[in-house]
Amino acid sequence: MRTKKILLNLFDPISPAGNLEMLSTEYRLKLEFICKRIAKQEEVQLNDLIWAEKLGKANRSAGEMLRKARRIAYNPEMNQNDLDGFMNAMDLGDPDPTNHRTGFKGADDIVEWFSQEKNEDWRQRD
């Protein structure tokens, strides 16, 4: 039940992810379909995933929709009122929990983490 509510908010035109004025209606509808399937952990065709990934790299709002769908897929019991729901609403952090850092072994480990190379989309942030 909670997943349905989060899914509805993910594609609500009032939400920040709903602001896709740069995409054509056809692209937006196709992306919403793919994101809903990802969030429900349903099968998505490879060519659709490739298309969505390319669109997500080119369009920040599309990338945000994909990340939110992946967060919901990893945590279907997510509640909007807890930390995970907040992180999803703000589009913060990596959607894949296996990439999350759980602790540091020492000062050198912290220095290494902060000196990591930035990914390709770091310049797209406002």
C-alpha positions as CSV (number, residue, x, y, z in Angstrom):
1,M,0.0,0.0,0.0
2,R,2.8,2.4,0.9
3,T,4.6,1.6,-2.4
4,K,1.5,2.7,-4.3
5,K,1.4,6.0,-2.6
6,I,5.1,6.7,-3.2
7,L,4.7,5.6,-6.9
8,L,1.9,8.0,-7.3
9,N,4.0,10.8,-5.8
10,L,6.9,9.9,-8.0
11,F,4.9,10.7,-11.1
12,D,2.7,13.5,-9.6
13,P,3.0,16.6,-11.8
14,I,3.4,18.7,-8.7
15,S,6.4,16.9,-7.5
16,P,9.9,18.0,-8.6
17,A,10.3,14.9,-10.8
18,G,7.0,15.8,-12.5
19,N,8.6,18.9,-13.9
20,L,9.6,17.4,-17.3
21,E,8.7,20.3,-19.6
22,M,11.8,19.7,-21.7
23,L,10.7,16.2,-22.7
24,S,8.1,15.5,-25.3
25,T,4.9,13.9,-24.2
26,E,5.9,10.7,-25.9
27,Y,9.3,10.5,-24.2
28,R,7.7,11.4,-20.8
29,L,5.0,8.7,-21.0
30,K,7.6,6.1,-22.2
31,L,9.9,7.0,-19.3
32,E,7.1,6.9,-16.8
33,F,6.1,3.4,-18.0
34,I,9.7,2.2,-17.7
35,C,10.1,3.8,-14.2
36,K,6.9,2.2,-12.9
37,R,8.1,-1.2,-14.1
38,I,11.5,-0.7,-12.4
39,A,9.8,0.4,-9.2
40,K,7.5,-2.6,-9.2
41,Q,10.5,-4.9,-9.9
42,E,9.0,-6.0,-13.2
43,E,10.9,-7.0,-16.3
44,V,12.0,-4.2,-18.5
45,Q,13.4,-4.8,-22.0
46,L,17.1,-4.1,-22.5
47,N,16.6,-1.6,-25.3
48,D,14.1,0.3,-23.1
49,L,16.6,0.4,-20.2
50,I,19.4,1.6,-22.6
51,W,17.1,4.3,-23.9
52,A,16.1,5.4,-20.4
53,E,19.7,5.5,-19.2
54,K,20.8,7.7,-22.2
55,L,17.8,10.0,-21.6
56,G,18.7,10.1,-17.8
57,K,22.2,11.2,-18.6
58,A,21.0,13.9,-21.0
59,N,18.0,15.2,-18.9
60,R,18.4,15.8,-15.2
61,S,14.7,15.3,-14.5
62,A,14.6,12.0,-16.3
63,G,17.7,10.9,-14.4
64,E,15.9,11.8,-11.1
65,M,12.9,9.7,-12.1
66,L,15.1,6.7,-12.8
67,R,17.0,7.1,-9.5
68,K,13.7,7.4,-7.5
69,A,12.3,4.3,-9.2
70,R,15.4,2.3,-8.3
71,R,15.2,3.4,-4.7
72,I,11.6,2.2,-4.5
73,A,12.6,-1.1,-6.1
74,Y,15.4,-1.6,-3.6
75,N,13.1,-0.6,-0.7
76,P,9.4,-1.3,-1.5
77,E,8.3,-0.7,2.1
78,M,9.7,2.8,2.0
79,N,7.6,5.3,4.0
80,Q,7.6,9.0,3.0
81,N,7.9,10.0,6.6
82,D,11.1,8.2,7.4
83,L,14.7,8.9,6.4
84,D,14.6,6.8,3.2
85,G,11.4,8.6,2.1
86,F,13.1,11.9,2.7
87,M,16.3,10.8,0.8
88,N,14.1,9.6,-2.1
89,A,12.1,12.9,-2.2
90,M,15.2,15.0,-2.2
91,D,17.0,12.6,-4.7
92,L,20.0,12.3,-2.3
93,G,22.5,9.5,-2.3
94,D,23.0,6.4,-4.5
95,P,19.8,4.4,-5.1
96,D,21.8,1.1,-4.8
97,P,22.3,0.3,-1.1
98,T,25.3,-1.9,-1.9
99,N,27.2,1.3,-2.8
100,H,26.4,2.9,0.6
101,R,29.3,3.5,2.9
102,T,28.8,2.0,6.4
103,G,32.0,3.2,8.1
104,F,35.6,4.2,7.8
105,K,38.6,2.1,9.0
106,G,40.8,5.1,9.6
107,A,41.9,8.6,8.5
108,D,43.4,7.3,5.3
109,D,40.1,5.7,4.4
110,I,38.3,9.0,4.9
111,V,40.8,10.9,2.8
112,E,40.5,8.3,0.0
113,W,36.7,8.6,0.1
114,F,36.7,12.4,-0.3
115,S,39.3,12.3,-3.1
116,Q,37.3,9.9,-5.3
117,E,37.0,11.0,-8.9
118,K,33.6,12.6,-9.7
119,N,31.2,10.8,-12.0
120,E,30.2,12.1,-15.4
121,D,27.0,14.0,-14.3
122,W,28.5,16.0,-11.4
123,R,28.6,19.1,-13.7
124,Q,24.8,18.8,-14.3
125,R,23.9,19.9,-10.8
126,D,22.5,23.4,-10.4
